[in-house]
Amino acid sequence: MRFFFSSLVLVSMLLGAAPAAAQVAGNWHVNGKIDDKAFVLDCRFDPNDSGFGGVCIEVPGGNAGTHPGKQHVLTKGSVAGTQIGWSYPTSFMFMSFSVNFAGTLSGDSITGIVTASGHSGPFTAVQK
């Protein structure tokens, strides 16, 4: 009986964690601005054991000196309730830094703040 109860608790915990990452799985269209530089990304989030991974690809539409087609592999992706965050490394003019997104998930949209190299700004994302 004790083994059954322990197994039931473990399964409940695992199932409780899975829907959070599964909820964000798929393709997202991200628009943001850091300082006066707008950017546009298409991101794909793939659930994994500890949250989610994936890739964000720069697309035309921003004025941040983007490189359409440039891929940024996520190094971190997490969901806790309605809070979501992800990061990827990038570089600009010989300077390497992380781009960090922190937002609130509401249905098929996310709003939040993106930070990079001491600068920040708003972003929105919609699930495609």
SENURO-685607 format. One record per residue (C-alpha): residue in one letter; x, y, z. Coordinates in steps of 0.001 Angstrom, whole numbers, plus 500000, padded with zeros to 6 digits. Example, Ala and Ser with C-alpha at 12.3 -4.5 7.8 and 13.67 -1.06 7.14 Angstrom:
BEGIN
+------+--------+--------+--------+
! rest !      x !      y !      z !
+------+--------+--------+--------+
!    a ! 512300 ! 495500 ! 507800 !
!    s ! 513670 ! 498940 ! 507140 !
+------+--------+--------+--------+
This chain:
BEGIN
+------+--------+--------+--------+
! rest !      x !      y !      z !
+------+--------+--------+--------+
!    m ! 500000 ! 500000 ! 500000 !
!    r ! 502810 ! 502409 ! 500884 !
!    f ! 504589 ! 501686 ! 497584 !
!    f ! 501354 ! 502321 ! 495677 !
!    f ! 500828 ! 505679 ! 497428 !
!    s ! 504461 ! 506748 ! 496817 !
!    s ! 504170 ! 505791 ! 493160 !
!    l ! 500898 ! 507703 ! 492853 !
!    v ! 502476 ! 510842 ! 494354 !
!    l ! 505472 ! 510573 ! 492008 !
!    v ! 503269 ! 510137 ! 488939 !
!    s ! 501124 ! 513107 ! 490017 !
!    m ! 504210 ! 515282 ! 490395 !
!    l ! 505530 ! 514274 ! 486989 !
!    l ! 502195 ! 514839 ! 485306 !
!    g ! 501839 ! 518202 ! 487032 !
!    a ! 505180 ! 519393 ! 485654 !
!    a ! 504659 ! 518113 ! 482126 !
!    p ! 501638 ! 520244 ! 481166 !
!    a ! 503494 ! 523502 ! 481909 !
!    a ! 506217 ! 522841 ! 479328 !
!    a ! 503761 ! 521137 ! 476979 !
!    q ! 501577 ! 524245 ! 477158 !
!    v ! 504287 ! 526306 ! 475427 !
!    a ! 505392 ! 523615 ! 472968 !
!    g ! 505304 ! 524700 ! 469362 !
!    n ! 505970 ! 527810 ! 467312 !
!    w ! 505872 ! 531380 ! 468630 !
!    h ! 506176 ! 534713 ! 466810 !
!    v ! 508048 ! 537225 ! 468989 !
!    n ! 508163 ! 541034 ! 468569 !
!    g ! 510310 ! 543107 ! 470878 !
!    k ! 512311 ! 546232 ! 471381 !
!    i ! 515504 ! 546900 ! 473303 !
!    d ! 516166 ! 550611 ! 473613 !
!    d ! 515115 ! 551916 ! 470167 !
!    k ! 515993 ! 548693 ! 468329 !
!    a ! 513030 ! 546510 ! 467320 !
!    f ! 513475 ! 542823 ! 466572 !
!    v ! 511327 ! 539954 ! 465278 !
!    l ! 511898 ! 536249 ! 465964 !
!    d ! 510199 ! 532986 ! 465155 !
!    c ! 510843 ! 530591 ! 468033 !
!    r ! 510172 ! 526881 ! 468400 !
!    f ! 509853 ! 525533 ! 471941 !
!    d ! 510365 ! 521803 ! 472548 !
!    p ! 509508 ! 520385 ! 476007 !
!    n ! 512241 ! 518431 ! 477761 !
!    d ! 512822 ! 516961 ! 481211 !
!    s ! 513542 ! 520226 ! 483001 !
!    g ! 511484 ! 522743 ! 480997 !
!    f ! 511943 ! 523400 ! 477288 !
!    g ! 514606 ! 523887 ! 474666 !
!    g ! 514388 ! 524987 ! 471084 !
!    v ! 515586 ! 527662 ! 468736 !
!    c ! 514753 ! 531280 ! 467847 !
!    i ! 515333 ! 532461 ! 464283 !
!    e ! 515691 ! 536111 ! 463281 !
!    v ! 513135 ! 537213 ! 460698 !
!    p ! 512779 ! 540476 ! 458735 !
!    g ! 510745 ! 543208 ! 460367 !
!    g ! 512995 ! 544730 ! 462987 !
!    n ! 515536 ! 547525 ! 462838 !
!    a ! 518047 ! 545979 ! 465235 !
!    g ! 520485 ! 545068 ! 462479 !
!    t ! 519112 ! 541548 ! 462380 !
!    h ! 520385 ! 538824 ! 460168 !
!    p ! 517331 ! 537050 ! 458720 !
!    g ! 517731 ! 533316 ! 459133 !
!    k ! 520266 ! 533535 ! 461973 !
!    q ! 519489 ! 530806 ! 464506 !
!    h ! 519845 ! 531109 ! 468271 !
!    v ! 519722 ! 527807 ! 470178 !
!    l ! 518071 ! 528126 ! 473575 !
!    t ! 520301 ! 527391 ! 476562 !
!    k ! 517467 ! 527652 ! 479074 !
!    g ! 513687 ! 527469 ! 479016 !
!    s ! 511390 ! 527273 ! 482022 !
!    v ! 507712 ! 527525 ! 482877 !
!    a ! 506291 ! 527842 ! 486412 !
!    g ! 502570 ! 528473 ! 486451 !
!    t ! 502064 ! 531501 ! 484228 !
!    q ! 505706 ! 532628 ! 484442 !
!    i ! 507932 ! 531749 ! 481488 !
!    g ! 511542 ! 532466 ! 480633 !
!    w ! 514124 ! 531509 ! 478039 !
!    s ! 517666 ! 532521 ! 477085 !
!    y ! 520138 ! 532169 ! 474269 !
!    p ! 523701 ! 533364 ! 473644 !
!    t ! 524564 ! 535747 ! 470838 !
!    s ! 527244 ! 538259 ! 469871 !
!    f ! 527467 ! 541712 ! 468381 !
!    m ! 530680 ! 543411 ! 467234 !
!    f ! 533034 ! 540983 ! 469031 !
!    m ! 530961 ! 541123 ! 472233 !
!    s ! 529239 ! 537954 ! 473472 !
!    f ! 526220 ! 538115 ! 475780 !
!    s ! 522964 ! 536362 ! 476671 !
!    v ! 519507 ! 537450 ! 475595 !
!    n ! 517024 ! 536717 ! 478406 !
!    f ! 513238 ! 536713 ! 478123 !
!    a ! 510974 ! 536786 ! 481216 !
!    g ! 507234 ! 536970 ! 480760 !
!    t ! 503716 ! 535993 ! 481679 !
!    l ! 501872 ! 533325 ! 479725 !
!    s ! 498172 ! 533927 ! 479059 !
!    g ! 496583 ! 531396 ! 476717 !
!    d ! 498379 ! 531654 ! 473385 !
!    s ! 500255 ! 534877 ! 474155 !
!    i ! 503195 ! 536010 ! 476265 !
!    t ! 504091 ! 539528 ! 477397 !
!    g ! 507244 ! 540444 ! 479237 !
!    i ! 510681 ! 542011 ! 479367 !
!    v ! 513772 ! 541049 ! 477367 !
!    t ! 517246 ! 541942 ! 478647 !
!    a ! 520597 ! 541856 ! 476867 !
!    s ! 523952 ! 543281 ! 477846 !
!    g ! 522536 ! 545698 ! 480423 !
!    h ! 519690 ! 546917 ! 478194 !
!    s ! 516024 ! 545932 ! 478332 !
!    g ! 512650 ! 546440 ! 476720 !
!    p ! 509225 ! 544912 ! 476192 !
!    f ! 508321 ! 541902 ! 474081 !
!    t ! 505143 ! 540105 ! 473051 !
!    a ! 504792 ! 536629 ! 471606 !
!    v ! 501841 ! 534808 ! 470029 !
!    q ! 501601 ! 531100 ! 469412 !
!    k ! 501379 ! 530205 ! 465729 !
+------+--------+--------+--------+
